[in-house]
Amino acid sequence: QKEVEQDPGPLSVPEGAIVSLNCTYSNSAFQYFMWYRQYSRKGPELLMYTYSSGNKEDGRFTAQVDKSSKYISLFIRDSQPSDSATYLCAMSARNTPLVFGKGTRLSVIA
Amino acid sequence: NAGVTQTPKFRVLKTGQSMTLLCAQDMNHEYMYWYRQDPGMGLRLIHYSVGEGTTAKGEVPDGYNVSRLKKQNFLLGLESAAPSQTSVYFCASRSIRGTGRSSYNEQFFGPGTRLTVL
């Protein structure tokens, strides 16, 4: 079992839909959780960060971490065509390199 | 600030040829990373460096070597390229955001190098 599992999709939704992206993990030492967004032919860029369990909201984006279930989620409200990208979850324990999920490719159709 | 830059952007090699990928950052970051990204495999860490003169192996280091002679540069070398090394290579550097318990590491990625080995 890989340390981080993420459904690669692709996921296609209509504009305005709520999008839910998820990752599961197996390493209970992970305490730093991130979501990166990667546009086609570009490098990833940090979108959201959460430390340990809980929720974090930033505009239309909400990140959730449930450490008891080893499950993290990213919600996108009122999705826009500009949200079309690959979303990668990433996580790490203290002072260890990030471990990335495979990424979920999202298309938002106008 | 240019951020993280990578040279070259594209390259085609024949099996057995060697090459060096250059990564440069102008943000004075200590930590730098090399990843490869393949369809269905996500980002996999090849090697990383925690400071000038240091290197460490990541998840998939075989067939690659690295050097960090200057803080701002991180070089990735392929001594004898193989078709299995066809990939998109990303370099990243890391900064620490925030303070105390709320601090976290943010990685800044370069634009990538598309390498094809025939």
Interface residues (C-beta under 8 A of the other chain):
Chain A: Q6 P8 Y32 M34 R41 K42 G43 P44 E45 L46 Y49 Y51 L88 S92 P97 L98 F100 G101 K102 G103
Chain B: V4 Y33 G40 M41 G42 L43 R44 L45 Y48 G58 F90 A92 R97 R101 S102 Y104 N105 E106 Q107 F108 F109 G110 P111 G112
